[in-house]
Amino acid sequence: MTVDPATVDTLEAFHRCCDQLRGQRSYADLRRAAHPEPLPPATLSNLLNGPSIPTRVTVVTFLTACGVHGAAQAPWLAAWERARSGPRPRANRSILVRKARPRLLGVLAAIRVGGAEGELPPYVPRDFDADLRTAITAAGSGGFVLLIGGSSTGKTRALFEAVRAVFPDWWLLHPTDAEQLRAYAADPAERTLIWLDELQTYLQNPDGLSAGTTRELITDGAALVATMWPGEYHMRTARPEDRKPDVYAADRNLLQLAQVIQVPDAFSPAERRRGEALAGTDQRIRIALDTADAGFTQVLAAGPQLIQRWENAPEAECYGKAVITAALDARRVGFRHPVTREFLEAAAPAYLTPAQQASAPGDWLDRALTYATTPLSGAAACLTPAAAGMGVLAGYQSAEFLFQHAARVCRAVDLPEAAWQAVVDHHHRADTTRIAFHADRRGQVGRALMLNRTAAAGNDTLAMRQLADLLREQNSAPEAELWLRQAVDLGDRHAMVDLADLLTADGDLDEAQSLFLRALEEDHSDAWTTGYYGVWLSGLGRTEEAITWLTRAAHLDDATSACNLGFILAREGRTEEAETWARRAAADGHIGALDNLAKQFKERGDPEQSLAFSRRAAELTYARIESALFPQKWRGESGDLGASNAMLRYAEALLHAGALDDAAIWLERGAGLGDGRAARRLADLHQMRGDPAAAQRWAARAAHLSAENLRRRANRLRMNYGDEGVLVHVEIIRAYARVLEDSQDRAGATRWRTLAASLATGG
């Protein structure tokens, strides 16, 4: 059927005409043919079904994917112009900046004190205000300013005061999602400020805000201002390690467009002096300044009270504490949508004793929710109701400051069994794949399999890849191959690489190579796939080809490829080139490269340089783990060796140098992350220092950690590290059995030896 765009004069007609042009092409067909921009499913759905007008770039990409090129696109673009000028929903920009209410823009409510007037106390000027206002002024002709700071550090208040001072008479656009931003980009207005508080919420799905849309907005003269947590920012800007997919490449491209300003967690002495000058005008400032155990802005937002209310709830409020804990734990294992009442009712009992459960009143949940949702000092509550429309409750969201605290203190604490079941039974389907990931990394393999199967049945290619990974661990490679082939058919490039890996293990090198080349054909600038292909070639002994591809990936700023290139060049005796690439990767914070340089300088007889590189690797590892930037599988509680390798090697270097106290600090950090090897070395250290009681305590801790790690992740350890990955933990358990034997606890020694034998054989 001939499609005539000349008949189009409305948005509805344009959508209908595009759908006719699509014909029998599937979404996967269109995504594979898309150029110059990707065509995610949500973008295609909007283009073909509405409700908003697509961008010009999206239309050009769609036409190209449908085989309409060059001059043949002109009638279609004319139709798009007619459609976009017709009646349609418009982005709300009817509020002037000076009339905007700070609370509606995300500024946290302040503590409530008798005699204090207004929602907020006077603004205490910050040290970074001058830089911030200069940056916003420069953005007046088109620009993007991003404040990075933790929860309740005052970043949103500072940004609000800055835009009100610089652009009081500009229009304010506070979009609800990335789709509304794209609609605005298609029809921009002059003198518009775009407010993106908590920028990560606009980046959380495949159809989130893109660098292309952001450039379009900046080119059109919009001033974009945003805030973001440090962990979210660093997670998206950090280069992937260990040949893992670069899942945040698109976000990193967007964030490179921003002028970044850091917001400290605490007031500086100069800021406190300014606060003192204002303390007489508002009692809330006086209270915040006089609170010694928390930051000024955190006190104003009731942060410490939130922690106190959760951690030290009175016995009578044990049900409220259980509800808060259940909500925090749900978010730790992948919930991004609000927790529902049904979830809390099912999960909270897991955090109560049998006696507390037995004596619960009939309205225990209502009382618990009242406790959890009560605002503290008139400000934030532990849980806040989330709406799904007027008068409709979607569920409850945990306070950001409280969640960040819980994520740190509960990092290695797993969920109770009943809470896990509630997570599985009562989560939002958009969170399924993320929860499956966390379930796998915490040893809930059966649940991870079930959740991934559910999501994979809905054509979620990430779930298909995660499912295939789990099936390979379960020695079900044929089924893993079926899921990977389905993901490949849907155009998932990472699935192509995963399938190539699986086929390589089966000896089918020809199809494996064709899959690599197909993935590279679809995106020549994909540094991760390019580098991975280089490593694959190296494994086949095709060294010169491997060097060519790894060099190409390294020039695309892939630190992992630069590190691997350094390994191969060193192996080939090209030491100067090897060190150049290793240093380049190390400068980008690649831990493997830092480790390698430490090893090289040790072999050259330069212990000072070796120790410096080893220290940097350990510090970077610990910092990333503490800020949750490592994938969950790298953490100690998952049983993988990778999380604290650099820390353990640095501790060994300190031991060799005689710095026993410093070594103990790093070994305790590794043990705190669940690394049985670090705990075992601590036992050795205490034995050497003549403290057998401490040595036995750490030996016991090492054995328990290693046993737990093997129960959870033995198959993954074998896949990643061979039998040695299992045996290192088995030997730690056997060593503890010998300790018990020496202390005449023969029954205990027998139990641990039996356990070691069982775990060594996969029991």
Buried (B, 14 or more C-beta within 10 A) or exposed (E): EEBEBEEBEEBBBBBBBBEEBBEEBEBBBBBBBBEEBBBBBBBBEBBBEBEBBBBBBBBBBBBBBBEBEEEEBEBBEEBBEBBBEBEBEEBBBEBBBEEBEBEEBBBBBBBBBEEBEEBBBBBBBBBBBEBBBBBBBBBBEBBBBBBBBBBBBBBBBBBBBBBBBBBEEBBBBBBEBBBBBBBBBBEBBEBBBBBBBBBBBBBBEEBBBBBBBBBBBBEBBBBBBBBBBBBBBBBBBBBBBBBBBBBBBBBBBBBEBBBBBBBBBEBEEEBBEBBEEBBEEBBBBBBBBEBEEBBBBBBBBBBBBBBEBBBEBEEEBBBBBBBBBBBBBBBBBBBBBBBBBEBBBBBBBBBBEEEBBEEBEEEBBEBBBBBBBEBBBBBBBBBBEBEEEEEEEBBBBBBBBBBBBBBEEBBEEBBBEBBBBBBBEBBBEEBBBBBBBBBBBBBBBEBBBBBBBBBBEEBBBBBBBBBBBBBBBEEBBEEBBEBBBBBBEBBBBBBBBBBBBBBBEEEBEEEBBBBBEBBBEBBEEBBBBBBBBBBBBBEEEBBEBBBEBBBBBBEBEBBBBBBBBBBBBBEEEBEEBBBBBBBBBBEBBBBBBBBBBBBBBBEEEEBEBBBBBBBBBBBBBBEBBBBBBBBBBBBBBBBBBBBBBBBBBBBBBBBEBEBEEBBBEBBBBBBBBBBBBBBBBBBBBBBEEEBBEBBBBBBBBBBBBBBBBBBBBBBBBBEBBEEEBBBBBBBBBBBBBEBBBEEEBEEBBEEBBEBBEBBBEEE
